[in-house]
Amino acid sequence: MAETLGSLVDKLSIKNLRLWHLDELIEQKGDADPEAPHLRAKRDLVARQQKDLANEIDAFLAAAFAGRVKIRDEKVKLYLNRDAKPAGRIGALGEAIGELALRNIRLWHLEDEVRRPDLEDKQIVAVKRRIDATNQERNDLIDKVDEILEKQVEARKDGISRTGKKTPARRAPRSQPRRKTQPPARQKRKKRAPSR
């Protein structure tokens, strides 16, 4: 399966987490620590990967709105995790991306927790079940991101195809604020002489 906006955003949120944790580790250890150069090299690598992913997301969005890429693949799911919270109520792309990033943060911490050597088997099983439910939510949110993008692209196509041009409600967001312009000055019309 090819990359989708949901899968790319998922990867980007994980890169952001790695970057944050590496920065935290570098700060804790300090420059005098023998591991500091190695950690900074890792951090630089993750920062480059983060930038590459951001560029890939920009290119994917441009291609999606131009109709040059498949936005999503239908998934065949053979499982149901009853502990996972449904993503159905989410309708905005930003909200879906924010929730996806939150699930990755939760997964990061749950994975750290399950690796603790002091946990008993019963506790490990409980944490693993939380990981399963959170991972299901994460996958559902990846799908939700793609679903919302697909609807936005279709709505934009509909707006353009009906009018032949972009409708105000369907315009892509501007990256720069609009400048206020003065309305054009009205010119006085010359009166025509009556024709005979």
Secondary structure as GFF3:
##gff-version 3
##sequence-region A 1 196
A	DSSP	alpha_helix	5	29	.	.	.	ID=ss1
A	DSSP	alpha_helix	36	66	.	.	.	ID=ss2
A	DSSP	alpha_helix	93	114	.	.	.	ID=ss3
A	DSSP	alpha_helix	121	163	.	.	.	ID=ss4
A	DSSP	three_ten_helix	168	170	.	.	.	ID=ss5
###
